[in-house]
Amino acid sequence: MSYIEHLSKDRKLAKILGEEPLVLKPKKQVYLHLCGSIMSQQLSTKVAAVIWKRFLALYEDESPTPEQILATPYETLRGIGLSNAKVSYVQNVARFALEHGMEWKQLKKMSDEEVISHLTQIKGVGRWTTEMLLMFALGREDVFAVDDLGIQMAMKKLYKLDDSNKKEFKAKMLQLSARWSPYRTYACLHLWRWKDA
């Protein structure tokens, strides 16, 4: 059964799914993906893309190793448009990859929660960032990002939810999303796409 059939049991969600299933493409260089996530925090997609392009252009094959990232002068990273905090967070990721490992093979064996507790040890990496990594780098199909602003906006609109009480609002989101399991990642992808359209 395709995930679309499963998610279509939710009538409201069914309206935004369309016919074409979306595909998750795992990315093997997890540390690089994590650096990209940090760079894009609190920025528009457009600005984030520009900074990411500038970052990759600093390296010959546009695929820097953690060693190369750590060897990049602080001023150079500031010069591409990263804040002081983001420069240190990106360096933290590279250092963690070298010292504790962030190999795809290693993370693949871990459960979602194990990956989250492994990577949130890094200063500058929170739960939301790790959830994005689970979805987009590790290709996990059942991740629900309750703290994502885009998901909150989409669900508020689609399900006519009241978000005046944040705690109750999130509880309601979790309750609705429980029915989408084991395909919650796909539900998130469709909610983002619908919101942006």
SEPA-447685 format. One record per residue (C-alpha): residue number from 1; x, y, z. Coordinates in Angstrom, 2 decimals, always signed. Each point is the difference from the previous one (the first is absolute). Layout:
! SEPA-447685
{num: NUM; c1: X; c2: Y; c3: Z} $
...
END
This chain:
! SEPA-447685
{num: 1; c1: +0.00; c2: +0.00; c3: +0.00} $
{num: 2; c1: +1.42; c2: +3.38; c3: -0.93} $
{num: 3; c1: +0.24; c2: +2.65; c3: +2.71} $
{num: 4; c1: -2.58; c2: +2.06; c3: -1.92} $
{num: 5; c1: -2.69; c2: -2.63; c3: +0.61} $
{num: 6; c1: +0.82; c2: -0.11; c3: +3.70} $
{num: 7; c1: +0.05; c2: +3.79; c3: +0.43} $
{num: 8; c1: -3.20; c2: +0.38; c3: -2.05} $
{num: 9; c1: -1.94; c2: -1.57; c3: +2.88} $
{num: 10; c1: +0.29; c2: +3.48; c3: +1.52} $
{num: 11; c1: -2.59; c2: +1.83; c3: -2.11} $
{num: 12; c1: +1.41; c2: +3.46; c3: +0.49} $
{num: 13; c1: +3.54; c2: -1.11; c3: -0.77} $
{num: 14; c1: -1.26; c2: -1.96; c3: -3.02} $
{num: 15; c1: -1.03; c2: +3.29; c3: -1.64} $
{num: 16; c1: +3.60; c2: +1.22; c3: -0.22} $
{num: 17; c1: +1.83; c2: -3.23; c3: -0.92} $
{num: 18; c1: -0.43; c2: -0.13; c3: -3.76} $
{num: 19; c1: +0.76; c2: -3.12; c3: -2.05} $
{num: 20; c1: +3.78; c2: +0.10; c3: -0.19} $
{num: 21; c1: +1.82; c2: -1.52; c3: +2.96} $
{num: 22; c1: +3.02; c2: +1.97; c3: +1.23} $
{num: 23; c1: +3.31; c2: -1.80; c3: +0.36} $
{num: 24; c1: +2.55; c2: +0.29; c3: +2.81} $
{num: 25; c1: +3.62; c2: -0.05; c3: -1.21} $
{num: 26; c1: +2.44; c2: -0.68; c3: +2.85} $
{num: 27; c1: +3.24; c2: +2.02; c3: +0.00} $
{num: 28; c1: +3.15; c2: -1.83; c3: +1.03} $
{num: 29; c1: +2.00; c2: +3.00; c3: +1.26} $
{num: 30; c1: -1.98; c2: +0.55; c3: +3.15} $
{num: 31; c1: +2.35; c2: +2.58; c3: +1.55} $
{num: 32; c1: -0.21; c2: +2.15; c3: -3.14} $
{num: 33; c1: -3.78; c2: -0.17; c3: +0.02} $
{num: 34; c1: +0.01; c2: +1.00; c3: +3.68} $
{num: 35; c1: +2.22; c2: +3.00; c3: -0.76} $
{num: 36; c1: -2.48; c2: +1.04; c3: -2.68} $
{num: 37; c1: -2.91; c2: -0.30; c3: +2.41} $
{num: 38; c1: +1.75; c2: +2.24; c3: +2.51} $
{num: 39; c1: +0.79; c2: +2.59; c3: -2.67} $
{num: 40; c1: -3.62; c2: +0.14; c3: -1.12} $
{num: 41; c1: -1.48; c2: +0.49; c3: +3.49} $
{num: 42; c1: -2.17; c2: +3.12; c3: +0.27} $
{num: 43; c1: +0.69; c2: +0.98; c3: -3.61} $
{num: 44; c1: -2.22; c2: +0.04; c3: -3.05} $
{num: 45; c1: +0.56; c2: -2.89; c3: -2.40} $
{num: 46; c1: +1.45; c2: +2.43; c3: -2.55} $
{num: 47; c1: +2.61; c2: +1.56; c3: +2.31} $
{num: 48; c1: +0.91; c2: -3.43; c3: +1.40} $
{num: 49; c1: +0.62; c2: -1.33; c3: -3.52} $
{num: 50; c1: +2.34; c2: +2.91; c3: -0.80} $
{num: 51; c1: +2.04; c2: -0.52; c3: +3.17} $
{num: 52; c1: +0.18; c2: -3.76; c3: -0.55} $
{num: 53; c1: +1.27; c2: +0.55; c3: -3.57} $
{num: 54; c1: +2.66; c2: +2.40; c3: +1.24} $
{num: 55; c1: +1.04; c2: -2.51; c3: +2.66} $
{num: 56; c1: +0.41; c2: -2.89; c3: -2.46} $
{num: 57; c1: +1.89; c2: +2.27; c3: -2.42} $
{num: 58; c1: +2.72; c2: +0.44; c3: +2.64} $
{num: 59; c1: +1.10; c2: -3.59; c3: -0.64} $
{num: 60; c1: +1.48; c2: -1.47; c3: -3.17} $
{num: 61; c1: -2.42; c2: -2.88; c3: -0.56} $
{num: 62; c1: -2.87; c2: +1.79; c3: +1.83} $
{num: 63; c1: -0.07; c2: -2.88; c3: +2.48} $
{num: 64; c1: +2.14; c2: +0.93; c3: +3.01} $
{num: 65; c1: +1.12; c2: -2.56; c3: +2.56} $
{num: 66; c1: -0.40; c2: +0.80; c3: +3.72} $
{num: 67; c1: +3.79; c2: +0.65; c3: +0.07} $
{num: 68; c1: -0.30; c2: +2.55; c3: -2.80} $
{num: 69; c1: -2.90; c2: +1.76; c3: +1.73} $
{num: 70; c1: +2.02; c2: +0.30; c3: +3.22} $
{num: 71; c1: +3.02; c2: +1.30; c3: -1.95} $
{num: 72; c1: -2.08; c2: +2.80; c3: -1.58} $
{num: 73; c1: +0.83; c2: +3.34; c3: +1.65} $
{num: 74; c1: -2.72; c2: +1.50; c3: +2.18} $
{num: 75; c1: +0.03; c2: +3.25; c3: -2.05} $
{num: 76; c1: -0.59; c2: -1.97; c3: -3.22} $
{num: 77; c1: -3.14; c2: -1.60; c3: +1.44} $
{num: 78; c1: -1.19; c2: +3.36; c3: +1.33} $
{num: 79; c1: +0.67; c2: +1.45; c3: -3.46} $
{num: 80; c1: -2.56; c2: -2.25; c3: -1.72} $
{num: 81; c1: -2.77; c2: +1.41; c3: +2.20} $
{num: 82; c1: +0.01; c2: -2.25; c3: +3.08} $
{num: 83; c1: -0.56; c2: +1.51; c3: +3.44} $
{num: 84; c1: +2.60; c2: -0.52; c3: +2.75} $
{num: 85; c1: -2.23; c2: -2.59; c3: +1.63} $
{num: 86; c1: -0.51; c2: -1.95; c3: -3.22} $
{num: 87; c1: +3.72; c2: -0.08; c3: -0.75} $
{num: 88; c1: +0.66; c2: -1.60; c3: +3.38} $
{num: 89; c1: -2.93; c2: -2.43; c3: -0.41} $
{num: 90; c1: +1.27; c2: -1.13; c3: -3.40} $
{num: 91; c1: +3.46; c2: -0.52; c3: +1.51} $
{num: 92; c1: -1.61; c2: -1.93; c3: +2.88} $
{num: 93; c1: -1.64; c2: -2.36; c3: -2.51} $
{num: 94; c1: +3.28; c2: -0.63; c3: -1.83} $
{num: 95; c1: +1.84; c2: -0.59; c3: +3.28} $
{num: 96; c1: -2.71; c2: -2.38; c3: +1.24} $
{num: 97; c1: +0.11; c2: -1.93; c3: -3.29} $
{num: 98; c1: +3.74; c2: -0.56; c3: +0.50} $
{num: 99; c1: -0.12; c2: -0.79; c3: +3.73} $
{num: 100; c1: -3.25; c2: -1.95; c3: +0.40} $
{num: 101; c1: -0.91; c2: -1.06; c3: -3.51} $
{num: 102; c1: -2.93; c2: +0.97; c3: -2.18} $
{num: 103; c1: +0.30; c2: -2.72; c3: -2.60} $
{num: 104; c1: -3.12; c2: -0.95; c3: -1.90} $
{num: 105; c1: +0.59; c2: -3.69; c3: +0.79} $
{num: 106; c1: +0.33; c2: +0.76; c3: +3.71} $
{num: 107; c1: -3.16; c2: +2.14; c3: +0.17} $
{num: 108; c1: -1.99; c2: -2.40; c3: -2.16} $
{num: 109; c1: +0.18; c2: -2.61; c3: +2.79} $
{num: 110; c1: -1.42; c2: +2.43; c3: +2.57} $
{num: 111; c1: -3.67; c2: +0.66; c3: +0.74} $
{num: 112; c1: -1.36; c2: +3.52; c3: -0.62} $
{num: 113; c1: +0.25; c2: +0.88; c3: +3.69} $
{num: 114; c1: +3.58; c2: -1.36; c3: +0.20} $
{num: 115; c1: +1.02; c2: +2.17; c3: -2.94} $
{num: 116; c1: -1.64; c2: +3.01; c3: +1.67} $
{num: 117; c1: +1.76; c2: -0.53; c3: +3.33} $
{num: 118; c1: +3.34; c2: -0.68; c3: -1.78} $
{num: 119; c1: -0.08; c2: +3.17; c3: -2.10} $
{num: 120; c1: -1.64; c2: +2.44; c3: +2.42} $
{num: 121; c1: +3.17; c2: -0.27; c3: +2.11} $
{num: 122; c1: +1.45; c2: +2.43; c3: -2.56} $
{num: 123; c1: -0.39; c2: +3.63; c3: +1.06} $
{num: 124; c1: -2.21; c2: +1.66; c3: -2.59} $
{num: 125; c1: -1.82; c2: -3.19; c3: -1.00} $
{num: 126; c1: -3.50; c2: -0.34; c3: +1.43} $
{num: 127; c1: -2.78; c2: -2.49; c3: -0.40} $
{num: 128; c1: -1.56; c2: +1.73; c3: -3.03} $
{num: 129; c1: +3.32; c2: +0.01; c3: -1.89} $
{num: 130; c1: +0.46; c2: -3.69; c3: +0.74} $
{num: 131; c1: -3.54; c2: -0.81; c3: -1.13} $
{num: 132; c1: +0.73; c2: +1.70; c3: -3.33} $
{num: 133; c1: +3.16; c2: -2.11; c3: -0.24} $
{num: 134; c1: -1.96; c2: -3.20; c3: +0.71} $
{num: 135; c1: -2.39; c2: +0.88; c3: -2.83} $
{num: 136; c1: +2.32; c2: +1.41; c3: -2.62} $
{num: 137; c1: +3.39; c2: -1.62; c3: +0.62} $
{num: 138; c1: -0.96; c2: -3.36; c3: +1.48} $
{num: 139; c1: -3.26; c2: -0.38; c3: -1.93} $
{num: 140; c1: -2.08; c2: -1.04; c3: +3.04} $
{num: 141; c1: -3.67; c2: -0.32; c3: -0.93} $
{num: 142; c1: -1.68; c2: +0.55; c3: +3.34} $
{num: 143; c1: +1.25; c2: +3.28; c3: +1.44} $
{num: 144; c1: -2.40; c2: +2.73; c3: +1.11} $
{num: 145; c1: +1.44; c2: +3.48; c3: +0.59} $
{num: 146; c1: -2.50; c2: +1.45; c3: +2.48} $
{num: 147; c1: +2.15; c2: +3.11; c3: +0.61} $
{num: 148; c1: +0.36; c2: +0.90; c3: -3.67} $
{num: 149; c1: -1.67; c2: +3.33; c3: -0.71} $
{num: 150; c1: -1.01; c2: -0.99; c3: -3.53} $
{num: 151; c1: -1.67; c2: -3.19; c3: +1.23} $
{num: 152; c1: -1.77; c2: +1.96; c3: +2.73} $
{num: 153; c1: -1.30; c2: +2.57; c3: -2.49} $
{num: 154; c1: -1.15; c2: -2.67; c3: -2.45} $
{num: 155; c1: -1.80; c2: -2.08; c3: +2.63} $
{num: 156; c1: -1.60; c2: +3.06; c3: +1.57} $
{num: 157; c1: -1.46; c2: +0.89; c3: -3.39} $
{num: 158; c1: -0.90; c2: -3.52; c3: -1.19} $
{num: 159; c1: -1.56; c2: -1.18; c3: +3.27} $
{num: 160; c1: -1.31; c2: +3.40; c3: +1.17} $
{num: 161; c1: +2.00; c2: -0.30; c3: +3.23} $
{num: 162; c1: +0.18; c2: +2.64; c3: +2.68} $
{num: 163; c1: +3.59; c2: +0.78; c3: +0.97} $
{num: 164; c1: -0.64; c2: +2.52; c3: +2.78} $
{num: 165; c1: +1.10; c2: -2.62; c3: +2.55} $
{num: 166; c1: +3.29; c2: -1.37; c3: -1.35} $
{num: 167; c1: -0.02; c2: -3.07; c3: +2.21} $
{num: 168; c1: -3.52; c2: -1.08; c3: -1.00} $
{num: 169; c1: +0.72; c2: +0.85; c3: -3.64} $
{num: 170; c1: +3.06; c2: -2.29; c3: -0.11} $
{num: 171; c1: -1.86; c2: -2.76; c3: +1.82} $
{num: 172; c1: -2.74; c2: +0.19; c3: -2.65} $
{num: 173; c1: +2.63; c2: -0.11; c3: -2.78} $
{num: 174; c1: +1.57; c2: -3.10; c3: +1.52} $
{num: 175; c1: -3.41; c2: -1.63; c3: +0.37} $
{num: 176; c1: -0.83; c2: +0.62; c3: -3.68} $
{num: 177; c1: +3.44; c2: -1.10; c3: -1.21} $
{num: 178; c1: -0.13; c2: -3.28; c3: +1.93} $
{num: 179; c1: -2.45; c2: -1.31; c3: -2.62} $
{num: 180; c1: +2.53; c2: +0.63; c3: -2.77} $
{num: 181; c1: +2.58; c2: -2.36; c3: +1.48} $
{num: 182; c1: +2.12; c2: -1.72; c3: -1.46} $
{num: 183; c1: +0.12; c2: +2.70; c3: -2.72} $
{num: 184; c1: +0.09; c2: +3.25; c3: +1.95} $
{num: 185; c1: +3.01; c2: +1.34; c3: -1.93} $
{num: 186; c1: -1.98; c2: -0.13; c3: -3.25} $
{num: 187; c1: -2.90; c2: +1.79; c3: +1.67} $
{num: 188; c1: +2.43; c2: +2.77; c3: +1.02} $
{num: 189; c1: +1.36; c2: +0.23; c3: -3.57} $
{num: 190; c1: -3.50; c2: +0.43; c3: -1.39} $
{num: 191; c1: -0.95; c2: +2.54; c3: +2.69} $
{num: 192; c1: +3.07; c2: +2.12; c3: -0.82} $
{num: 193; c1: -0.66; c2: -0.22; c3: -3.71} $
{num: 194; c1: -3.66; c2: +0.95; c3: +0.45} $
{num: 195; c1: +0.90; c2: +2.95; c3: +2.25} $
{num: 196; c1: +2.60; c2: +1.31; c3: -2.49} $
{num: 197; c1: -2.36; c2: -0.38; c3: -2.94} $
END
